[in-house]
Amino acid sequence: MRRYCTLLATATVALLLIQAASAGIVWGPYVTNTTSNSAVVSWKATGDTAGWVEYAPVEGGETNRIPSSGTEGGIRHAHLSDLSPAKTYRYRVVSGNETTGDCRFRTFGDLEFTCIIYGDTRGQKPLFTQADRHRLVAERIAEEEEFLFLLHTGDFVCDDSEWDEFFAAAGEALRKTTLVPVAGNHDGTAEAFSRIFAVPTDYSFDAGSLHVTVLDSNDRAWADMANRTAWLKEDLRSPLPRKIVAFHHPPFSADRKRPGGDLGIRAEWAEIFSENGVDAVFSAHTHAYERYSVNGTEYFVIGCGGAPFYPLADEKPEGYRMGCEETLGYLRARVSPESIIIEMIPVAKVIDDEVVLYPRGFVIETVRLPAGWWSVFPSVAGVTRLPELWR
């Protein structure tokens, strides 16, 4: 009997070691919830091993190790604290017998920096997957020089089966920055969103001279809209010189399926944005690029990260300034205490399922906020250098 128990114990230990050794990383790693002195590193792994994160300042210093928490759905989070402001950190994740290569992020605190904004990266099976379109955008973003964070305006996926595809396509870009996620209508429940990204669906943060507010504009938000709008008003009292807001459903859009945009959101929040000096609002949901100027706030629709394109109506809502259909792309924003300079970067034109890449360095338009007499710079090259297919 004693020998049987010994063999059983040995077999159990061996099984646990095998499980630990097979705890491979499925998603990530990726960083969210960054502040001036903290951040959360997340990943999804197989097996039951929690794993850990090893990190240190890029300039040199002590390497720290933080164990992860949470195993629901295989998603792990490691909270890094006691970091220094405006400093770049390298990190790697160890899970079972797998160790990632070095990744990076920078804590907030710089008064001047660059960030990237894009959204609607979902596929449309069986017509195409994220590997076919989103990957093209994500690879161009990954080529950008150092950017502080990557703001995703929602609809990461079409449904839960696509999360592997999203992280596979965006992985290279995510390994060099902080992800700022916005909940889209395809991204599951609020609880699932928070489990993946370690943030609530409504939150805000300060990054140097910029205050960022992220809102949940999905149908579920209306159940408690009065309290959420009260929170928004209080949040936008931030004394920082630059302010932006991001949520999924655009209050201004020429989408033919939703004439004018989300009129309920417009009525609820647009006046608050103007009254509180919000420089720009970023949304998606309409699968195109649009820009509107309304009462001192610039509204950008940047839903062209890979999802199937939507045609824009000939009749445009008030404040319409620019639109671009059937074009994959993203926004690059340069932030300083004095201004935010935003460029629309096209990646590819898609006509009749034919994908033609734009040259690197191409810019469709440049917008400077706050607006002034020299605030918009159309790209002359964008008019004169287009291949015949694009004209």
N, C-alpha and C positions, 0 to 999 in steps of 0.2 A: 504493500500500500504506500509506504514511504517512497519507494522508487517511482511509483506511478505519479505521485504528487510532484516529485522532483522533475520528472520528464514533462509533466503538464506545465509546471512553472517555467521550465526552460523554453518550451514551445511557445508559451504566452509572451515571454520576453522577446523571443525571436520574431514573433508576429508583430509586436509593437515596433521593433527596430525596422522591420520591413516597411510598415506603414509610414514610419517617420522618414525613412529614406526615399519613399515614393511621393513625398509631399511636394510635388512639382508646382511651379507658379503658372497659373492660367491667365490671369490679367495682371497688368502693371509691371513694376510699381508706378504709382502716381501720387502727387502731393496735392492736398487741399487744405483749406482752413489756415492758411499762412497768415501770420501777423508779423510784427517787428521782432518778436522774441520766441515764436513757436510755430509749429507746423504739424500736420498729420500725414504720415506716409501710409498708403493703403495698397493692398494687392489681394488677389483671389488665388487660393491654393487648393490642391487636392489633399486628401488625408486629414489627419487630426492634429498635426504638428502646428503650433502657433507661429513659430519662427521669430525673427528679430531683425532690427535695423541697425547697421553700423554707420556712423556718420561723423564728419569732422569738417572744420573750415577748410576751404580750398587753399587758403594762404598758408596752412599748416597749423597744427595744434593737436590736442589730445583726441583720439578716436573714442567715441562713446558707443555703447550698445544698449538698445531699448527693446524689450520684448513686446510682442504684439498682444492685442486683446481682441475678443470677438471671433467666433467661428461660424456664425449663422450663415448658411449658404457658402461657406468656405472663404468669406471675406474677412481679412485681418486689417487692423489699424494699429499704428504705433504713433503715440503722441510724443513729439520732440519738443522739449521745453528748455528754458534757460539759454536760448540762442541770442546772438547779438544782432542789432538792427543793421540793415543795409550790408549784409555779408552773404557771400555765396558759400553754400555747403555742398559737399559731395556725400553721397550715401549709396548703400547697397543693401539688398534684402537677402537674408539667408532663410531658406525654408527646406527642411529635410536635408537632402544631399545637393540641393540646388542653390547657387549663389548668383545673383545678377551682376552685371557689369556696373561700373560707377555711373550714377545718375546725379543730377544737380538741381538745385533751386536756390533762390535768393530771398532772404527775408526782406520785409518791407521797411522803408525808411528813406530811400532815395527820393529827393524832391523832383528829379527828372528821370524818366524811364520810358520804355516802350512796352506796349501790350498788344495782344492780338485778339480779335473778336470774329467769331464765325458761328454757324449753327445749322440745324437741319441736315445732319450727316447720315440719316437713315437710308437704307437701300429700298429697292422696290422689286422683290423677287416675284416671278422668275426673270424679269427684264434685266436687272443688274443688281449687284451686291455692293457693299461698302468697299470691297477691294477694287471694284471697277471705277468708282467716282470719288468717294470720300478719300480714299488713299491718295489720289492725285493732289487734293487740297492739303491734306495733312503732311505730305512729303515736302510741299513748297513751304509750309509753315515751319517745318523742322529745319529748313535751310536758312531761316531768318537769323540774324545776329541776336545776341542775348536779349530776351524779352522777359519782363517780370512775371506776367501771368497770361494765361490763355483763357479768355472768357467764352464759354459755349452757351449760345442763346436757346438751347433746348431742342428736343427731339434728337437725342443721341442715337436712338434706335427706332425701328418700326415696331418691335415687340421684344419680349424678354429673350427670344432666341438669337438676337443680334448683338448682345453685349460682347461676346467673344470677338465678333467682327469689328466692333468699334475700337476696342482696345488694341487689336492687332493692327488696324489701320493707323491709329493715332499714337501708337506706342513710342516712336522715335521722338515726336514732338513733346509728349508728356514727360519724357525722361530728362528734360532740360528746363522745366519751369513748374509753376503752380497752376493747377486747373481751377477755374472759378465756374461752377456748374449752375445752370438755370434749368428748372423743371419744365419739360415740354409735355404736351398731351399724350405722347406715345411712350413716355418714360416710366410708366407704372405708378404705383401708389406713392404717397408722400413718405411712407415708412420705408419702402424699398429704395427710394431716392436717397434718403438719409443713411440707410445702411451701406449703400455703395460709396457715397461721397463724404460721409462724416460731417455733413452740414444739414441744417434744416432747409426747408424750401423758401423761407423768408429769412434773410440775414443781411448784414452790412459789415463793412470794414474800411479802414483807412490805409491807404498806400501812399506814403509821403504827402504830397500836396493834393491827393485825390481821395474823395469819399465815394465809395461804391455801394449802391443799394441793389439787392437782388430780391425780386418779388415772384410769388407764385400766382400766375394769372389764369390757371386752369379753373374749370367749373367748380371744383371743390372749394376754391378760395371764397366764393360768394357766401358760403354758409356763415362766415365770420368776417365779412368785409368791413363792417363798421369799425371793429377793433383793429383790423389790419391797416385800414386807412389812417386811423388815429396814430398807430405806430409809425407809419410812413411820414406823417407830418412831423412828428417828433424827431425821427431819424434824420430828416433833411435839414434840421436846424444846425447841422455840422458847420463849424466855422471855417473849414478848409476852403481854399479858393476855387477848386474845381470839383464838380459833382457829376456823376453819371448814374443812370438807373438801367437795369436790365430785367426783362421778363419776356415770356415767349410770344404772346399774342399782340400784334401791332395795333395801336390805336388809330393809325393812319396807314391805309394800304389801298392799292388799286386792284387787289385780287378779285377776279371776276366772281369767285364763289362767295366772297364776303365783301360786298360793295362798301367802300369807305373804310374798312378795317373793323376792329372790335369797338363798336360804338359804346358799349357798356363800360369798358375799361377807359375809353376816352373821357366819358362823362365823369367817371369816378376819380381819375388821377391827373389828367392833363393840366388842369388849372393849378393843381398843387405843384407840379413840376415847374411851371412858369413862375409862380409866386416865390419859390424857394431857390431860384437861380440854377436849375439843373441845366448843364451844358448840353448833354446828349442822352437820348434814350435808345437802347439797342433791343431789338426784337427779332423774331424770325417768323415761322408759321406760314407766311407767304414765301414760296420757294422761288425767290428772285431777289434782286437788289433794288431797294428804293430809298429815297431820302426826301424828307419833308422839313420845312422850317415853319414853326408855329409858335407865335408869342414868345420868341426869344430862346426856344429850345429846339434843338435839331433831333429829328427822329430818323433813325436808321433801321431799315429792314434788311437783315443779312442772313437770309434763309437759303443760301446757295452753297452749302457744304457737301452736297452729294445727293440730296433727295430729288425725286422727280419734279421737274419744273412746272410752275403754274404760269399761265399767260396773264398779263396785266390788261385791264380794261382801258379803253381809249379815254373814258372820263375819269379824271383823277381827283382825289379829295383835295381840300384846301391845303395850301402850303407845299404842293408837289414841286420838287426841284430836279430830280434825276431818277431814272429807272434803267435797269439792265436785265434783260430776260435771257434764259437759256445759257447762263454763264456761271461756271463754278468759280468761287472766289472767297476772299476774306478781307477784313479791315485791319490795317496797321495804324495804331494810335500812338503818337508821341506826346507825352504828358509833361507839363512844367507848371509852376505856379501861375504863369501868365497866360497859358493857352493849352489847348489840345489840338494837335494837327492830325487829321484822320485821312488816310489814303485807302481807296478801294483798289485792291490788288486782284486782278482777274487771273485765273489759273488755266481755264479751258473753256472753249465754246462748244456747245453740244447742239447740233442741228441734224434732225432725222437720225438720231442715234450715232452720228459720227462725232467723235471727240477730237478736237484740234487744240493743242496746247498754245497758250500765249507765250511769247518770249519772256524770260526772266527779266525782272526790272520794269515790267510794264505797269503803268498806273492809269486807271480810268479817270479818276478825279481826286483832287486834294481839297479838303475843307478845313479851314482854320476856325476854331471856336475860342472865345466868343466871336460872333460874327462881326465883320467890319467891311469896309469897302473893298478890301483885298482878300476876302475870306474864302473864295472859291477859285481853284485853279483847274480848269478842264485840261485833260491830257491831250495836247495837240497830236502827239504820237498815236494816241488811241483812235484818232480820226483818220490819220493819213497812212498808217502802217499796217492796217488790217489786211490779212490775206483775203482773196476773193470770196472764199466760203463765208466770211463773217460780214460781208458788206450787204 
